[in-house]
Amino acid sequence: MTGVYDVAVVGAGPAGSTVAKVSVKHGFSTVVFERRTTVGIPVQCGELLPTPSEAHNLFPKSKRMPREVHVPTKFVTNRTRTIRLISPNGASYDFSFEANIIDRTGFDQYLTHLAMDAGADFHLQSFVKTRTRNNELVIKSNQSTKKTRARIVVGADGSRSIVGRSLGPQFMNSESDLSPSLQYVMSGVDTDTSVVEMYFGGKIAPGGYAWCIPKGDGVANIGFGMRRNMVHDEKPLRSYLNHFAFKTLASSLKNAKIESRVGAIIPVGGPLKRTWTNNVLLVGDAAGHVMASNGGGLPTALCGGKIAGHTIVNHLKMDTPLSEYEKQWKFEFGYELDTAFRVLKVADSVMPSDMTTDICMRLAGVRFLEPLIRCRLPLSVDLASKTLVRILNQVI
Ligand SMILES: Cc1cc2nc3c(=O)[nH]c(=O)nc-3n(C[C@H](O)[C@H](O)[C@H](O)COP(=O)(O)OP(=O)(O)OC[C@H]3O[C@@H](n4cnc5c(N)ncnc54)[C@H](O)[C@@H]3O)c2cc1C
């Protein structure tokens, strides 16, 4: 046993480092276990973070959100002003959306250093294998296995959280809601650096979308996320990305070169119904805190991490119940996460083919498409899907 801590955090992503910073700053011994060799590498992210004012528009009830998405300028590689949605037949719909495109590796390492400088212990190359009921963690590190125990364990270990699994199925993202994603970082890309493009269609990204996110200096993140249950063939994932990069984007990428490749999972099943027990909290992707309709999880990882940190501090100081965490994140961003999940379900039902997707996007127009991307339904959920289905039945 390496020791007993007040708080043990599994995962040094943005959610985990944020929790650790808060708990250690309030005087509680805190340890973070991270399986990677270097924090933030490889980057598994499109690196788009809404600006503070855009985050306020996205999560209007949250007072914390604009503060939490603030990124020091040195980690901002580009600033985009427009999101362009492109339907399968190539029609485009633009709306204004301000985002910082960030150096995610640098930003993750910065968050880690804030926690380390405040006194948190970080252990890299430390894979947490299991968690027992009394919060004992078994950690595999290099060739050895060690154990530690903590009063509170935080599962900040991503979409397939080991900590969540140790608590049972209701604390896990369902496998069918995990969206496989692939991305190339490419140089020599010739696109408008103020525009983020999102492409829809069954050939491009069944049940999801593909993106081109300009990082500046001719570099862009070119990627896609899809849903397995929307796929009717056995094509390898890479062939979708290659089709998108080298056919759909052929003119912009004719001189481009692949610098690196990443593959990862985005949980798009909406937030977990339960994210706490009497000695565990789940945060970030581990809690399903991702906007299911656009795959963004960075703002909620940062904000949820802050809420979790303060809840733990109040619990350890004053015995405030850990259930406060769930109350607070639901207040700050629960409605938007639920709505984003409903938007995804509506999209599934009214966009079964490229033809209906084209028609729906044309009928909806920017006025209706923009709120969908912003996690808002322009009409009530039922009304929205029924109206679209009725219109489709008339048109087809
Ligand atoms: C391809 C792709 C593109 C994306 N693009 C965007 C975007 O542009 N904007 C946006 O807002 N969101 C985006 N997201 C989502 C965003 O990256 C995540 O929501 C965000 O990283 C969640 O932060 P987190 O701290 O919860 O988890 P993570 O960042 O995934 O961190 C989890 C950490 O836990 C570690 N870990 C896991 N298991 C263990 C274990 N057993 N033991 C020890 N350590 C462990 C991992 O190594 C990792 O470092 C994207 C996701 C993907 C996959």
The ligand as a Tripos MOL2 file, in Angstrom:
@<TRIPOS>MOLECULE
LIG
   53    58     1     0     0
SMALL
NO_CHARGES

@<TRIPOS>ATOM
      1 C1        -11.6860   12.6420  -31.9980 C.3       1 LIG1
      2 C2        -12.2860   13.5150  -30.9200 C.ar      1 LIG1
      3 C3        -12.4920   14.8730  -31.1560 C.ar      1 LIG1
      4 C4        -13.0590   15.6800  -30.1420 C.ar      1 LIG1
      5 N1        -13.1760   17.0180  -30.3800 N.ar      1 LIG1
      6 C5        -13.6500   17.8220  -29.4030 C.ar      1 LIG1
      7 C6        -13.6980   19.2300  -29.6010 C.ar      1 LIG1
      8 O1        -13.2640   19.7610  -30.6280 O.2       1 LIG1
      9 N2        -14.2060   19.9920  -28.5890 N.ar      1 LIG1
     10 C7        -14.6620   19.4430  -27.4140 C.ar      1 LIG1
     11 O2        -15.1490   20.1890  -26.5440 O.2       1 LIG1
     12 N3        -14.6120   18.1230  -27.2010 N.ar      1 LIG1
     13 C8        -14.0990   17.2980  -28.1550 C.ar      1 LIG1
     14 N4        -13.9950   15.9580  -27.9240 N.ar      1 LIG1
     15 C9        -14.3830   15.4420  -26.6040 C.3       1 LIG1
     16 C10       -13.3260   15.8100  -25.5620 C.3       1 LIG1
     17 O3        -12.0410   15.4740  -26.0430 O.3       1 LIG1
     18 C11       -13.6160   15.0600  -24.2540 C.3       1 LIG1
     19 O4        -14.9720   15.2670  -23.9130 O.3       1 LIG1
     20 C12       -12.7020   15.5530  -23.1160 C.3       1 LIG1
     21 O5        -11.3730   15.2080  -23.3760 O.3       1 LIG1
     22 C13       -13.1500   14.9160  -21.8050 C.3       1 LIG1
     23 O6        -12.1970   15.1590  -20.7880 O.3       1 LIG1
     24 P1        -11.9780   14.0880  -19.6250 P.3       1 LIG1
     25 O7        -10.9770   14.6990  -18.7050 O.co2     1 LIG1
     26 O8        -13.2770   13.6580  -19.0940 O.co2     1 LIG1
     27 O9        -11.4070   12.7970  -20.3330 O.3       1 LIG1
     28 P2        -10.0730   12.5760  -21.1500 P.3       1 LIG1
     29 O10        -9.5700   13.8260  -21.7410 O.co2     1 LIG1
     30 O11       -10.3670   11.4290  -22.0580 O.co2     1 LIG1
     31 O12        -9.0290   12.1080  -20.0520 O.3       1 LIG1
     32 C14        -9.1280   10.8510  -19.4370 C.3       1 LIG1
     33 C15        -7.7460   10.4570  -18.9800 C.3       1 LIG1
     34 O13        -7.8470    9.2710  -18.2050 O.3       1 LIG1
     35 C16        -6.7620    8.4170  -18.5290 C.3       1 LIG1
     36 N5         -7.1780    7.0680  -18.1680 N.ar      1 LIG1
     37 C17        -8.1930    6.3350  -18.7050 C.ar      1 LIG1
     38 N6         -8.3090    5.1530  -18.0730 N.ar      1 LIG1
     39 C18        -7.3580    5.1270  -17.1110 C.ar      1 LIG1
     40 C19        -6.9890    4.1760  -16.1140 C.ar      1 LIG1
     41 N7         -7.6560    3.0270  -15.9770 N.pl3     1 LIG1
     42 N8         -5.9460    4.4690  -15.3010 N.ar      1 LIG1
     43 C20        -5.2790    5.6530  -15.3990 C.ar      1 LIG1
     44 N9         -5.5880    6.5950  -16.3280 N.ar      1 LIG1
     45 C21        -6.6250    6.3410  -17.1650 C.ar      1 LIG1
     46 C22        -6.5670    8.6340  -20.0170 C.3       1 LIG1
     47 O14        -5.2860    8.2580  -20.4520 O.3       1 LIG1
     48 C23        -6.8110   10.1410  -20.1420 C.3       1 LIG1
     49 O15        -5.6350   10.8790  -20.0030 O.3       1 LIG1
     50 C24       -13.4440   15.1190  -28.8990 C.ar      1 LIG1
     51 C25       -13.2440   13.7550  -28.6650 C.ar      1 LIG1
     52 C26       -12.6600   12.9620  -29.6580 C.ar      1 LIG1
     53 C27       -12.4310   11.5040  -29.3790 C.3       1 LIG1
@<TRIPOS>BOND
     1     1     2 1
     2     2     3 ar
     3     2    52 ar
     4     3     4 ar
     5     4     5 ar
     6     4    50 ar
     7     5     6 ar
     8     6     7 ar
     9     6    13 1
    10     7     8 2
    11     7     9 ar
    12     9    10 ar
    13    10    11 2
    14    10    12 ar
    15    12    13 ar
    16    13    14 ar
    17    14    15 1
    18    14    50 ar
    19    15    16 1
    20    16    17 1
    21    16    18 1
    22    18    19 1
    23    18    20 1
    24    20    21 1
    25    20    22 1
    26    22    23 1
    27    23    24 1
    28    24    25 2
    29    24    26 1
    30    24    27 1
    31    27    28 1
    32    28    29 2
    33    28    30 1
    34    28    31 1
    35    31    32 1
    36    32    33 1
    37    33    34 1
    38    33    48 1
    39    34    35 1
    40    35    36 1
    41    35    46 1
    42    36    37 ar
    43    36    45 ar
    44    37    38 ar
    45    38    39 ar
    46    39    40 ar
    47    39    45 ar
    48    40    41 1
    49    40    42 ar
    50    42    43 ar
    51    43    44 ar
    52    44    45 ar
    53    46    47 1
    54    46    48 1
    55    48    49 1
    56    50    51 ar
    57    51    52 ar
    58    52    53 1
@<TRIPOS>SUBSTRUCTURE
     1 LIG1         1 GROUP 0 **** ****
